[in-house]
Amino acid sequence: MGAYSIAEAKNQLSKLVDAAIAGEDVVITRHGKPVAELRPTRGDKTGRLSADLIERIAERARTLPALGEPSADIIRRMRDDEP
């Protein structure tokens, strides 16, 4: 892990960003105490899931056992059975 003062980080920002992208932990300190971390962003910022991720989630869901009665039916039954 690399720890850099704010002054060092200002002077070496491009290098530190490249290091973070490469997977190195980059910590920025103030008066010797960690105050920020640099790390690469996580993928697409549109808020949309990739087709590959959707397919992996669906595949995983198909492998899970059925839970039985749908929760909406349980809630309706509970609601209708109340005096």
PDB file with SEQRES, HELIX, SHEET and CRYST1 records, atoms N, CA, C and O in Angstrom:
SEQRES   1 A   83  MET GLY ALA TYR SER ILE ALA GLU ALA LYS ASN GLN LEU          
SEQRES   2 A   83  SER LYS LEU VAL ASP ALA ALA ILE ALA GLY GLU ASP VAL          
SEQRES   3 A   83  VAL ILE THR ARG HIS GLY LYS PRO VAL ALA GLU LEU ARG          
SEQRES   4 A   83  PRO THR ARG GLY ASP LYS THR GLY ARG LEU SER ALA ASP          
SEQRES   5 A   83  LEU ILE GLU ARG ILE ALA GLU ARG ALA ARG THR LEU PRO          
SEQRES   6 A   83  ALA LEU GLY GLU PRO SER ALA ASP ILE ILE ARG ARG MET          
SEQRES   7 A   83  ARG ASP ASP GLU PRO                                          
HELIX    1 AA1 ILE A    6  ASN A   11  1                                   6    
HELIX    2 AA2 LEU A   13  ILE A   21  1                                   9    
HELIX    3 AA3 ALA A   51  THR A   63  1                                  13    
HELIX    4 AA4 SER A   71  ASP A   81  1                                  11    
SHEET    1 AA1 3 GLY A   2  SER A   5  0                                        
SHEET    2 AA1 3 VAL A  26  ARG A  30  1                                        
SHEET    3 AA1 3 LYS A  33  LEU A  38 -1                                        
CRYST1    1.000    1.000    1.000  90.00  90.00  90.00 P 1           1          
ATOM      1  N   MET A   1       0.849  -1.174   0.000  1.00  0.00           N  
ATOM      2  CA  MET A   1       0.000   0.000   0.000  1.00  0.00           C  
ATOM      3  C   MET A   1       0.892   1.232   0.000  1.00  0.00           C  
ATOM      4  O   MET A   1       1.882   1.295   0.728  1.00  0.00           O  
ATOM      5  N   GLY A   2       0.532   2.208  -0.821  1.00  0.00           N  
ATOM      6  CA  GLY A   2       1.273   3.447  -0.835  1.00  0.00           C  
ATOM      7  C   GLY A   2       0.506   4.530  -0.100  1.00  0.00           C  
ATOM      8  O   GLY A   2      -0.689   4.718  -0.329  1.00  0.00           O  
ATOM      9  N   ALA A   3       1.179   5.229   0.766  1.00  0.00           N  
ATOM     10  CA  ALA A   3       0.576   6.349   1.480  1.00  0.00           C  
ATOM     11  C   ALA A   3       1.319   7.609   1.079  1.00  0.00           C  
ATOM     12  O   ALA A   3       2.550   7.654   1.090  1.00  0.00           O  
ATOM     13  N   TYR A   4       0.550   8.635   0.723  1.00  0.00           N  
ATOM     14  CA  TYR A   4       1.133   9.877   0.216  1.00  0.00           C  
ATOM     15  C   TYR A   4       0.468  11.056   0.902  1.00  0.00           C  
ATOM     16  O   TYR A   4      -0.747  11.070   1.102  1.00  0.00           O  
ATOM     17  N   SER A   5       1.277  12.046   1.260  1.00  0.00           N  
ATOM     18  CA  SER A   5       0.709  13.266   1.831  1.00  0.00           C  
ATOM     19  C   SER A   5      -0.063  13.994   0.737  1.00  0.00           C  
ATOM     20  O   SER A   5       0.097  13.697  -0.447  1.00  0.00           O  
ATOM     21  N   ILE A   6      -0.884  14.930   1.129  1.00  0.00           N  
ATOM     22  CA  ILE A   6      -1.655  15.704   0.151  1.00  0.00           C  
ATOM     23  C   ILE A   6      -0.714  16.418  -0.813  1.00  0.00           C  
ATOM     24  O   ILE A   6      -0.978  16.465  -2.014  1.00  0.00           O  
ATOM     25  N   ALA A   7       0.376  16.972  -0.301  1.00  0.00           N  
ATOM     26  CA  ALA A   7       1.325  17.679  -1.166  1.00  0.00           C  
ATOM     27  C   ALA A   7       1.948  16.720  -2.177  1.00  0.00           C  
ATOM     28  O   ALA A   7       2.071  17.055  -3.355  1.00  0.00           O  
ATOM     29  N   GLU A   8       2.342  15.527  -1.724  1.00  0.00           N  
ATOM     30  CA  GLU A   8       2.902  14.531  -2.641  1.00  0.00           C  
ATOM     31  C   GLU A   8       1.865  14.104  -3.674  1.00  0.00           C  
ATOM     32  O   GLU A   8       2.184  13.952  -4.854  1.00  0.00           O  
ATOM     33  N   ALA A   9       0.635  13.913  -3.233  1.00  0.00           N  
ATOM     34  CA  ALA A   9      -0.427  13.487  -4.140  1.00  0.00           C  
ATOM     35  C   ALA A   9      -0.690  14.546  -5.213  1.00  0.00           C  
ATOM     36  O   ALA A   9      -0.922  14.209  -6.374  1.00  0.00           O  
ATOM     37  N   LYS A  10      -0.653  15.819  -4.827  1.00  0.00           N  
ATOM     38  CA  LYS A  10      -0.853  16.890  -5.812  1.00  0.00           C  
ATOM     39  C   LYS A  10       0.227  16.848  -6.879  1.00  0.00           C  
ATOM     40  O   LYS A  10      -0.060  17.025  -8.063  1.00  0.00           O  
ATOM     41  N   ASN A  11       1.451  16.619  -6.473  1.00  0.00           N  
ATOM     42  CA  ASN A  11       2.568  16.621  -7.414  1.00  0.00           C  
ATOM     43  C   ASN A  11       2.634  15.357  -8.267  1.00  0.00           C  
ATOM     44  O   ASN A  11       3.237  15.375  -9.340  1.00  0.00           O  
ATOM     45  N   GLN A  12       2.027  14.263  -7.813  1.00  0.00           N  
ATOM     46  CA  GLN A  12       2.138  12.982  -8.512  1.00  0.00           C  
ATOM     47  C   GLN A  12       0.774  12.392  -8.875  1.00  0.00           C  
ATOM     48  O   GLN A  12       0.637  11.173  -8.980  1.00  0.00           O  
ATOM     49  N   LEU A  13      -0.225  13.237  -9.064  1.00  0.00           N  
ATOM     50  CA  LEU A  13      -1.585  12.735  -9.233  1.00  0.00           C  
ATOM     51  C   LEU A  13      -1.706  11.746 -10.391  1.00  0.00           C  
ATOM     52  O   LEU A  13      -2.307  10.685 -10.221  1.00  0.00           O  
ATOM     53  N   SER A  14      -1.161  12.059 -11.545  1.00  0.00           N  
ATOM     54  CA  SER A  14      -1.265  11.138 -12.685  1.00  0.00           C  
ATOM     55  C   SER A  14      -0.662   9.778 -12.354  1.00  0.00           C  
ATOM     56  O   SER A  14      -1.246   8.740 -12.665  1.00  0.00           O  
ATOM     57  N   LYS A  15       0.498   9.788 -11.728  1.00  0.00           N  
ATOM     58  CA  LYS A  15       1.168   8.541 -11.350  1.00  0.00           C  
ATOM     59  C   LYS A  15       0.322   7.754 -10.354  1.00  0.00           C  
ATOM     60  O   LYS A  15       0.216   6.532 -10.458  1.00  0.00           O  
ATOM     61  N   LEU A  16      -0.279   8.449  -9.393  1.00  0.00           N  
ATOM     62  CA  LEU A  16      -1.085   7.772  -8.379  1.00  0.00           C  
ATOM     63  C   LEU A  16      -2.370   7.206  -8.979  1.00  0.00           C  
ATOM     64  O   LEU A  16      -2.804   6.118  -8.600  1.00  0.00           O  
ATOM     65  N   VAL A  17      -2.976   7.931  -9.905  1.00  0.00           N  
ATOM     66  CA  VAL A  17      -4.173   7.416 -10.577  1.00  0.00           C  
ATOM     67  C   VAL A  17      -3.816   6.156 -11.364  1.00  0.00           C  
ATOM     68  O   VAL A  17      -4.549   5.168 -11.319  1.00  0.00           O  
ATOM     69  N   ASP A  18      -2.704   6.187 -12.076  1.00  0.00           N  
ATOM     70  CA  ASP A  18      -2.261   5.003 -12.819  1.00  0.00           C  
ATOM     71  C   ASP A  18      -2.016   3.826 -11.874  1.00  0.00           C  
ATOM     72  O   ASP A  18      -2.357   2.688 -12.197  1.00  0.00           O  
ATOM     73  N   ALA A  19      -1.434   4.093 -10.727  1.00  0.00           N  
ATOM     74  CA  ALA A  19      -1.176   3.034  -9.749  1.00  0.00           C  
ATOM     75  C   ALA A  19      -2.496   2.449  -9.239  1.00  0.00           C  
ATOM     76  O   ALA A  19      -2.623   1.234  -9.092  1.00  0.00           O  
ATOM     77  N   ALA A  20      -3.473   3.310  -8.970  1.00  0.00           N  
ATOM     78  CA  ALA A  20      -4.780   2.843  -8.498  1.00  0.00           C  
ATOM     79  C   ALA A  20      -5.461   1.986  -9.558  1.00  0.00           C  
ATOM     80  O   ALA A  20      -6.047   0.949  -9.244  1.00  0.00           O  
ATOM     81  N   ILE A  21      -5.384   2.418 -10.809  1.00  0.00           N  
ATOM     82  CA  ILE A  21      -5.973   1.643 -11.901  1.00  0.00           C  
ATOM     83  C   ILE A  21      -5.312   0.280 -12.006  1.00  0.00           C  
ATOM     84  O   ILE A  21      -5.966  -0.712 -12.325  1.00  0.00           O  
ATOM     85  N   ALA A  22      -4.022   0.233 -11.739  1.00  0.00           N  
ATOM     86  CA  ALA A  22      -3.278  -1.026 -11.799  1.00  0.00           C  
ATOM     87  C   ALA A  22      -3.565  -1.931 -10.603  1.00  0.00           C  
ATOM     88  O   ALA A  22      -3.083  -3.063 -10.557  1.00  0.00           O  
ATOM     89  N   GLY A  23      -4.341  -1.447  -9.640  1.00  0.00           N  
ATOM     90  CA  GLY A  23      -4.716  -2.273  -8.502  1.00  0.00           C  
ATOM     91  C   GLY A  23      -3.982  -1.980  -7.211  1.00  0.00           C  
ATOM     92  O   GLY A  23      -4.243  -2.626  -6.196  1.00  0.00           O  
ATOM     93  N   GLU A  24      -3.074  -1.026  -7.227  1.00  0.00           N  
ATOM     94  CA  GLU A  24      -2.347  -0.680  -6.003  1.00  0.00           C  
ATOM     95  C   GLU A  24      -3.243   0.140  -5.084  1.00  0.00           C  
ATOM     96  O   GLU A  24      -3.999   0.992  -5.549  1.00  0.00           O  
ATOM     97  N   ASP A  25      -3.161  -0.113  -3.792  1.00  0.00           N  
ATOM     98  CA  ASP A  25      -3.875   0.707  -2.814  1.00  0.00           C  
ATOM     99  C   ASP A  25      -3.129   2.028  -2.673  1.00  0.00           C  
ATOM    100  O   ASP A  25      -1.934   2.054  -2.375  1.00  0.00           O  
ATOM    101  N   VAL A  26      -3.847   3.116  -2.889  1.00  0.00           N  
ATOM    102  CA  VAL A  26      -3.248   4.446  -2.776  1.00  0.00           C  
ATOM    103  C   VAL A  26      -4.021   5.206  -1.704  1.00  0.00           C  
ATOM    104  O   VAL A  26      -5.221   5.444  -1.842  1.00  0.00           O  
ATOM    105  N   VAL A  27      -3.331   5.581  -0.649  1.00  0.00           N  
ATOM    106  CA  VAL A  27      -3.946   6.300   0.461  1.00  0.00           C  
ATOM    107  C   VAL A  27      -3.319   7.682   0.543  1.00  0.00           C  
ATOM    108  O   VAL A  27      -2.099   7.834   0.465  1.00  0.00           O  
ATOM    109  N   ILE A  28      -4.173   8.685   0.701  1.00  0.00           N  
ATOM    110  CA  ILE A  28      -3.699  10.063   0.860  1.00  0.00           C  
ATOM    111  C   ILE A  28      -3.861  10.442   2.329  1.00  0.00           C  
ATOM    112  O   ILE A  28      -4.904  10.207   2.939  1.00  0.00           O  
ATOM    113  N   THR A  29      -2.812  11.030   2.875  1.00  0.00           N  
ATOM    114  CA  THR A  29      -2.808  11.357   4.300  1.00  0.00           C  
ATOM    115  C   THR A  29      -2.739  12.865   4.528  1.00  0.00           C  
ATOM    116  O   THR A  29      -2.278  13.629   3.679  1.00  0.00           O  
ATOM    117  N   ARG A  30      -3.208  13.254   5.688  1.00  0.00           N  
ATOM    118  CA  ARG A  30      -3.054  14.640   6.155  1.00  0.00           C  
ATOM    119  C   ARG A  30      -2.520  14.544   7.572  1.00  0.00           C  
ATOM    120  O   ARG A  30      -3.141  13.933   8.441  1.00  0.00           O  
ATOM    121  N   HIS A  31      -1.383  15.142   7.792  1.00  0.00           N  
ATOM    122  CA  HIS A  31      -0.728  15.086   9.102  1.00  0.00           C  
ATOM    123  C   HIS A  31      -0.505  13.636   9.538  1.00  0.00           C  
ATOM    124  O   HIS A  31      -0.612  13.309  10.720  1.00  0.00           O  
ATOM    125  N   GLY A  32      -0.191  12.769   8.563  1.00  0.00           N  
ATOM    126  CA  GLY A  32       0.114  11.376   8.854  1.00  0.00           C  
ATOM    127  C   GLY A  32      -1.076  10.463   9.033  1.00  0.00           C  
ATOM    128  O   GLY A  32      -0.900   9.266   9.257  1.00  0.00           O  
ATOM    129  N   LYS A  33      -2.303  11.001   8.940  1.00  0.00           N  
ATOM    130  CA  LYS A  33      -3.502  10.182   9.117  1.00  0.00           C  
ATOM    131  C   LYS A  33      -4.212  10.007   7.783  1.00  0.00           C  
ATOM    132  O   LYS A  33      -4.353  10.976   7.036  1.00  0.00           O  
ATOM    133  N   PRO A  34      -4.664   8.798   7.462  1.00  0.00           N  
ATOM    134  CA  PRO A  34      -5.364   8.564   6.196  1.00  0.00           C  
ATOM    135  C   PRO A  34      -6.654   9.389   6.119  1.00  0.00           C  
ATOM    136  O   PRO A  34      -7.447   9.413   7.059  1.00  0.00           O  
ATOM    137  N   VAL A  35      -6.845  10.059   4.985  1.00  0.00           N  
ATOM    138  CA  VAL A  35      -8.061  10.861   4.806  1.00  0.00           C  
ATOM    139  C   VAL A  35      -8.798  10.512   3.515  1.00  0.00           C  
ATOM    140  O   VAL A  35      -9.977  10.838   3.378  1.00  0.00           O  
ATOM    141  N   ALA A  36      -8.121   9.849   2.554  1.00  0.00           N  
ATOM    142  CA  ALA A  36      -8.767   9.499   1.290  1.00  0.00           C  
ATOM    143  C   ALA A  36      -8.050   8.308   0.664  1.00  0.00           C  
ATOM    144  O   ALA A  36      -6.882   8.037   0.946  1.00  0.00           O  
ATOM    145  N   GLU A  37      -8.785   7.607  -0.192  1.00  0.00           N  
ATOM    146  CA  GLU A  37      -8.211   6.492  -0.934  1.00  0.00           C  
ATOM    147  C   GLU A  37      -8.506   6.693  -2.414  1.00  0.00           C  
ATOM    148  O   GLU A  37      -9.573   7.188  -2.776  1.00  0.00           O  
ATOM    149  N   LEU A  38      -7.573   6.313  -3.258  1.00  0.00           N  
ATOM    150  CA  LEU A  38      -7.790   6.313  -4.693  1.00  0.00           C  
ATOM    151  C   LEU A  38      -8.005   4.880  -5.136  1.00  0.00           C  
ATOM    152  O   LEU A  38      -7.260   3.981  -4.744  1.00  0.00           O  
ATOM    153  N   ARG A  39      -9.021   4.669  -5.952  1.00  0.00           N  
ATOM    154  CA  ARG A  39      -9.258   3.354  -6.535  1.00  0.00           C  
ATOM    155  C   ARG A  39     -10.004   3.555  -7.846  1.00  0.00           C  
ATOM    156  O   ARG A  39     -10.665   4.577  -8.032  1.00  0.00           O  
ATOM    157  N   PRO A  40      -9.905   2.598  -8.748  1.00  0.00           N  
ATOM    158  CA  PRO A  40     -10.593   2.752 -10.033  1.00  0.00           C  
ATOM    159  C   PRO A  40     -12.108   2.690  -9.845  1.00  0.00           C  
ATOM    160  O   PRO A  40     -12.602   2.086  -8.894  1.00  0.00           O  
ATOM    161  N   THR A  41     -12.828   3.317 -10.756  1.00  0.00           N  
ATOM    162  CA  THR A  41     -14.282   3.245 -10.708  1.00  0.00           C  
ATOM    163  C   THR A  41     -14.727   1.848 -11.068  1.00  0.00           C  
ATOM    164  O   THR A  41     -13.969   1.061 -11.636  1.00  0.00           O  
ATOM    165  N   ARG A  42     -15.967   1.553 -10.729  1.00  0.00           N  
ATOM    166  CA  ARG A  42     -16.510   0.222 -11.010  1.00  0.00           C  
ATOM    167  C   ARG A  42     -17.426   0.287 -12.220  1.00  0.00           C  
ATOM    168  O   ARG A  42     -18.631   0.501 -12.085  1.00  0.00           O  
ATOM    169  N   GLY A  43     -16.858   0.105 -13.388  1.00  0.00           N  
ATOM    170  CA  GLY A  43     -17.639  -0.087 -14.607  1.00  0.00           C  
ATOM    171  C   GLY A  43     -18.508   1.079 -15.028  1.00  0.00           C  
ATOM    172  O   GLY A  43     -18.203   2.243 -14.768  1.00  0.00           O  
ATOM    173  N   ASP A  44     -19.589   0.731 -15.679  1.00  0.00           N  
ATOM    174  CA  ASP A  44     -20.501   1.658 -16.328  1.00  0.00           C  
ATOM    175  C   ASP A  44     -21.284   2.472 -15.299  1.00  0.00           C  
ATOM    176  O   ASP A  44     -21.857   1.902 -14.371  1.00  0.00           O  
ATOM    177  N   LYS A  45     -21.313   3.775 -15.451  1.00  0.00           N  
ATOM    178  CA  LYS A  45     -22.019   4.641 -14.510  1.00  0.00           C  
ATOM    179  C   LYS A  45     -23.446   4.964 -14.952  1.00  0.00           C  
ATOM    180  O   LYS A  45     -24.092   5.821 -14.350  1.00  0.00           O  
ATOM    181  N   THR A  46     -23.956   4.288 -16.003  1.00  0.00           N  
ATOM    182  CA  THR A  46     -25.313   4.569 -16.472  1.00  0.00           C  
ATOM    183  C   THR A  46     -26.359   3.986 -15.543  1.00  0.00           C  
ATOM    184  O   THR A  46     -27.535   4.338 -15.635  1.00  0.00           O  
ATOM    185  N   GLY A  47     -25.949   3.103 -14.656  1.00  0.00           N  
ATOM    186  CA  GLY A  47     -26.909   2.468 -13.766  1.00  0.00           C  
ATOM    187  C   GLY A  47     -27.550   1.242 -14.395  1.00  0.00           C  
ATOM    188  O   GLY A  47     -28.422   0.621 -13.786  1.00  0.00           O  
ATOM    189  N   ARG A  48     -27.137   0.888 -15.594  1.00  0.00           N  
ATOM    190  CA  ARG A  48     -27.688  -0.276 -16.284  1.00  0.00           C  
ATOM    191  C   ARG A  48     -26.745  -1.458 -16.107  1.00  0.00           C  
ATOM    192  O   ARG A  48     -25.522  -1.312 -16.121  1.00  0.00           O  
ATOM    193  N   LEU A  49     -27.341  -2.617 -15.943  1.00  0.00           N  
ATOM    194  CA  LEU A  49     -26.549  -3.824 -15.828  1.00  0.00           C  
ATOM    195  C   LEU A  49     -26.192  -4.324 -17.223  1.00  0.00           C  
ATOM    196  O   LEU A  49     -26.992  -4.208 -18.151  1.00  0.00           O  
ATOM    197  N   SER A  50     -25.018  -4.868 -17.366  1.00  0.00           N  
ATOM    198  CA  SER A  50     -24.622  -5.414 -18.653  1.00  0.00           C  
ATOM    199  C   SER A  50     -25.425  -6.676 -18.943  1.00  0.00           C  
ATOM    200  O   SER A  50     -25.900  -7.346 -18.026  1.00  0.00           O  
ATOM    201  N   ALA A  51     -25.570  -6.990 -20.212  1.00  0.00           N  
ATOM    202  CA  ALA A  51     -26.306  -8.190 -20.610  1.00  0.00           C  
ATOM    203  C   ALA A  51     -25.655  -9.435 -20.009  1.00  0.00           C  
ATOM    204  O   ALA A  51     -26.350 -10.365 -19.601  1.00  0.00           O  
ATOM    205  N   ASP A  52     -24.334  -9.452 -19.955  1.00  0.00           N  
ATOM    206  CA  ASP A  52     -23.613 -10.583 -19.384  1.00  0.00           C  
ATOM    207  C   ASP A  52     -23.953 -10.756 -17.908  1.00  0.00           C  
ATOM    208  O   ASP A  52     -24.192 -11.873 -17.449  1.00  0.00           O  
ATOM    209  N   LEU A  53     -23.974  -9.655 -17.167  1.00  0.00           N  
ATOM    210  CA  LEU A  53     -24.290  -9.737 -15.740  1.00  0.00           C  
ATOM    211  C   LEU A  53     -25.730 -10.191 -15.534  1.00  0.00           C  
ATOM    212  O   LEU A  53     -26.001 -10.999 -14.646  1.00  0.00           O  
ATOM    213  N   ILE A  54     -26.648  -9.686 -16.336  1.00  0.00           N  
ATOM    214  CA  ILE A  54     -28.050 -10.096 -16.222  1.00  0.00           C  
ATOM    215  C   ILE A  54     -28.175 -11.599 -16.468  1.00  0.00           C  
ATOM    216  O   ILE A  54     -28.892 -12.293 -15.747  1.00  0.00           O  
ATOM    217  N   GLU A  55     -27.478 -12.099 -17.485  1.00  0.00           N  
ATOM    218  CA  GLU A  55     -27.528 -13.524 -17.789  1.00  0.00           C  
ATOM    219  C   GLU A  55     -26.929 -14.349 -16.646  1.00  0.00           C  
ATOM    220  O   GLU A  55     -27.470 -15.401 -16.304  1.00  0.00           O  
ATOM    221  N   ARG A  56     -25.830 -13.894 -16.054  1.00  0.00           N  
ATOM    222  CA  ARG A  56     -25.236 -14.627 -14.926  1.00  0.00           C  
ATOM    223  C   ARG A  56     -26.176 -14.650 -13.724  1.00  0.00           C  
ATOM    224  O   ARG A  56     -26.275 -15.668 -13.039  1.00  0.00           O  
ATOM    225  N   ILE A  57     -26.868 -13.538 -13.460  1.00  0.00           N  
ATOM    226  CA  ILE A  57     -27.826 -13.488 -12.353  1.00  0.00           C  
ATOM    227  C   ILE A  57     -28.984 -14.435 -12.615  1.00  0.00           C  
ATOM    228  O   ILE A  57     -29.414 -15.163 -11.721  1.00  0.00           O  
ATOM    229  N   ALA A  58     -29.490 -14.424 -13.851  1.00  0.00           N  
ATOM    230  CA  ALA A  58     -30.603 -15.306 -14.209  1.00  0.00           C  
ATOM    231  C   ALA A  58     -30.194 -16.769 -14.099  1.00  0.00           C  
ATOM    232  O   ALA A  58     -30.961 -17.596 -13.606  1.00  0.00           O  
ATOM    233  N   GLU A  59     -28.995 -17.087 -14.556  1.00  0.00           N  
ATOM    234  CA  GLU A  59     -28.496 -18.466 -14.480  1.00  0.00           C  
ATOM    235  C   GLU A  59     -28.394 -18.909 -13.021  1.00  0.00           C  
ATOM    236  O   GLU A  59     -28.766 -20.033 -12.681  1.00  0.00           O  
ATOM    237  N   ARG A  60     -27.895 -18.035 -12.175  1.00  0.00           N  
ATOM    238  CA  ARG A  60     -27.783 -18.346 -10.747  1.00  0.00           C  
ATOM    239  C   ARG A  60     -29.167 -18.555 -10.142  1.00  0.00           C  
ATOM    240  O   ARG A  60     -29.359 -19.470  -9.342  1.00  0.00           O  
ATOM    241  N   ALA A  61     -30.123 -17.725 -10.511  1.00  0.00           N  
ATOM    242  CA  ALA A  61     -31.479 -17.850  -9.976  1.00  0.00           C  
ATOM    243  C   ALA A  61     -32.108 -19.177 -10.383  1.00  0.00           C  
ATOM    244  O   ALA A  61     -32.864 -19.766  -9.610  1.00  0.00           O  
ATOM    245  N   ARG A  62     -31.804 -19.655 -11.593  1.00  0.00           N  
ATOM    246  CA  ARG A  62     -32.362 -20.932 -12.049  1.00  0.00           C  
ATOM    247  C   ARG A  62     -31.822 -22.110 -11.235  1.00  0.00           C  
ATOM    248  O   ARG A  62     -32.461 -23.161 -11.182  1.00  0.00           O  
ATOM    249  N   THR A  63     -30.671 -21.955 -10.610  1.00  0.00           N  
ATOM    250  CA  THR A  63     -30.092 -23.060  -9.840  1.00  0.00           C  
ATOM    251  C   THR A  63     -30.604 -23.102  -8.397  1.00  0.00           C  
ATOM    252  O   THR A  63     -30.378 -24.085  -7.692  1.00  0.00           O  
ATOM    253  N   LEU A  64     -31.282 -22.060  -7.961  1.00  0.00           N  
ATOM    254  CA  LEU A  64     -31.767 -22.011  -6.581  1.00  0.00           C  
ATOM    255  C   LEU A  64     -33.061 -22.798  -6.441  1.00  0.00           C  
ATOM    256  O   LEU A  64     -33.860 -22.833  -7.377  1.00  0.00           O  
ATOM    257  N   PRO A  65     -33.283 -23.422  -5.306  1.00  0.00           N  
ATOM    258  CA  PRO A  65     -34.528 -24.180  -5.114  1.00  0.00           C  
ATOM    259  C   PRO A  65     -35.722 -23.230  -5.010  1.00  0.00           C  
ATOM    260  O   PRO A  65     -35.592 -22.089  -4.567  1.00  0.00           O  
ATOM    261  N   ALA A  66     -36.880 -23.726  -5.424  1.00  0.00           N  
ATOM    262  CA  ALA A  66     -38.108 -22.935  -5.308  1.00  0.00           C  
ATOM    263  C   ALA A  66     -38.446 -22.757  -3.831  1.00  0.00           C  
ATOM    264  O   ALA A  66     -38.227 -23.658  -3.020  1.00  0.00           O  
ATOM    265  N   LEU A  67     -38.968 -21.612  -3.500  1.00  0.00           N  
ATOM    266  CA  LEU A  67     -39.275 -21.322  -2.098  1.00  0.00           C  
ATOM    267  C   LEU A  67     -40.700 -21.689  -1.722  1.00  0.00           C  
ATOM    268  O   LEU A  67     -41.074 -21.590  -0.554  1.00  0.00           O  
ATOM    269  N   GLY A  68     -41.489 -22.104  -2.679  1.00  0.00           N  
ATOM    270  CA  GLY A  68     -42.856 -22.488  -2.369  1.00  0.00           C  
ATOM    271  C   GLY A  68     -43.812 -21.355  -2.675  1.00  0.00           C  
ATOM    272  O   GLY A  68     -43.783 -20.782  -3.764  1.00  0.00           O  
ATOM    273  N   GLU A  69     -44.645 -21.040  -1.725  1.00  0.00           N  
ATOM    274  CA  GLU A  69     -45.696 -20.043  -1.910  1.00  0.00           C  
ATOM    275  C   GLU A  69     -45.099 -18.643  -2.082  1.00  0.00           C  
ATOM    276  O   GLU A  69     -44.213 -18.252  -1.322  1.00  0.00           O  
ATOM    277  N   PRO A  70     -45.585 -17.879  -3.089  1.00  0.00           N  
ATOM    278  CA  PRO A  70     -45.104 -16.501  -3.270  1.00  0.00           C  
ATOM    279  C   PRO A  70     -45.434 -15.632  -2.056  1.00  0.00           C  
ATOM    280  O   PRO A  70     -46.472 -15.819  -1.421  1.00  0.00           O  
ATOM    281  N   SER A  71     -44.575 -14.708  -1.742  1.00  0.00           N  
ATOM    282  CA  SER A  71     -44.760 -13.858  -0.562  1.00  0.00           C  
ATOM    283  C   SER A  71     -46.059 -13.061  -0.635  1.00  0.00           C  
ATOM    284  O   SER A  71     -46.697 -12.839   0.394  1.00  0.00           O  
ATOM    285  N   ALA A  72     -46.462 -12.629  -1.824  1.00  0.00           N  
ATOM    286  CA  ALA A  72     -47.713 -11.873  -1.949  1.00  0.00           C  
ATOM    287  C   ALA A  72     -48.899 -12.718  -1.500  1.00  0.00           C  
ATOM    288  O   ALA A  72     -49.821 -12.212  -0.860  1.00  0.00           O  
ATOM    289  N   ASP A  73     -48.875 -14.008  -1.836  1.00  0.00           N  
ATOM    290  CA  ASP A  73     -49.964 -14.895  -1.407  1.00  0.00           C  
ATOM    291  C   ASP A  73     -49.966 -15.082   0.105  1.00  0.00           C  
ATOM    292  O   ASP A  73     -51.027 -15.124   0.728  1.00  0.00           O  
ATOM    293  N   ILE A  74     -48.782 -15.192   0.694  1.00  0.00           N  
ATOM    294  CA  ILE A  74     -48.685 -15.328   2.155  1.00  0.00           C  
ATOM    295  C   ILE A  74     -49.263 -14.092   2.831  1.00  0.00           C  
ATOM    296  O   ILE A  74     -50.021 -14.204   3.794  1.00  0.00           O  
ATOM    297  N   ILE A  75     -48.906 -12.917   2.329  1.00  0.00           N  
ATOM    298  CA  ILE A  75     -49.393 -11.666   2.924  1.00  0.00           C  
ATOM    299  C   ILE A  75     -50.906 -11.545   2.763  1.00  0.00           C  
ATOM    300  O   ILE A  75     -51.599 -11.149   3.700  1.00  0.00           O  
ATOM    301  N   ARG A  76     -51.418 -11.883   1.584  1.00  0.00           N  
ATOM    302  CA  ARG A  76     -52.878 -11.842   1.387  1.00  0.00           C  
ATOM    303  C   ARG A  76     -53.585 -12.785   2.355  1.00  0.00           C  
ATOM    304  O   ARG A  76     -54.594 -12.421   2.958  1.00  0.00           O  
ATOM    305  N   ARG A  77     -53.053 -13.998   2.500  1.00  0.00           N  
ATOM    306  CA  ARG A  77     -53.651 -14.970   3.400  1.00  0.00           C  
ATOM    307  C   ARG A  77     -53.636 -14.447   4.830  1.00  0.00           C  
ATOM    308  O   ARG A  77     -54.631 -14.566   5.545  1.00  0.00           O  
ATOM    309  N   MET A  78     -52.524 -13.874   5.248  1.00  0.00           N  
ATOM    310  CA  MET A  78     -52.418 -13.314   6.603  1.00  0.00           C  
ATOM    311  C   MET A  78     -53.416 -12.166   6.781  1.00  0.00           C  
ATOM    312  O   MET A  78     -54.080 -12.065   7.812  1.00  0.00           O  
ATOM    313  N   ARG A  79     -53.509 -11.321   5.785  1.00  0.00           N  
ATOM    314  CA  ARG A  79     -54.423 -10.178   5.850  1.00  0.00           C  
ATOM    315  C   ARG A  79     -55.861 -10.649   5.921  1.00  0.00           C  
ATOM    316  O   ARG A  79     -56.640 -10.139   6.726  1.00  0.00           O  
ATOM    317  N   ASP A  80     -56.227 -11.621   5.086  1.00  0.00           N  
ATOM    318  CA  ASP A  80     -57.628 -12.070   4.997  1.00  0.00           C  
ATOM    319  C   ASP A  80     -58.037 -12.918   6.191  1.00  0.00           C  
ATOM    320  O   ASP A  80     -59.224 -12.987   6.509  1.00  0.00           O  
ATOM    321  N   ASP A  81     -57.093 -13.563   6.859  1.00  0.00           N  
ATOM    322  CA  ASP A  81     -57.398 -14.409   8.013  1.00  0.00           C  
ATOM    323  C   ASP A  81     -57.523 -13.611   9.300  1.00  0.00           C  
ATOM    324  O   ASP A  81     -58.007 -14.139  10.302  1.00  0.00           O  
ATOM    325  N   GLU A  82     -57.096 -12.342   9.299  1.00  0.00           N  
ATOM    326  CA  GLU A  82     -57.154 -11.511  10.508  1.00  0.00           C  
ATOM    327  C   GLU A  82     -58.621 -11.168  10.812  1.00  0.00           C  
ATOM    328  O   GLU A  82     -59.391 -10.886   9.893  1.00  0.00           O  
ATOM    329  N   PRO A  83     -59.007 -11.191  12.081  1.00  0.00           N  
ATOM    330  CA  PRO A  83     -60.398 -10.851  12.464  1.00  0.00           C  
ATOM    331  C   PRO A  83     -60.678  -9.370  12.316  1.00  0.00           C  
ATOM    332  O   PRO A  83     -61.790  -8.921  12.594  1.00  0.00           O  
TER     333      PRO A  83                                                      
END                                                                             
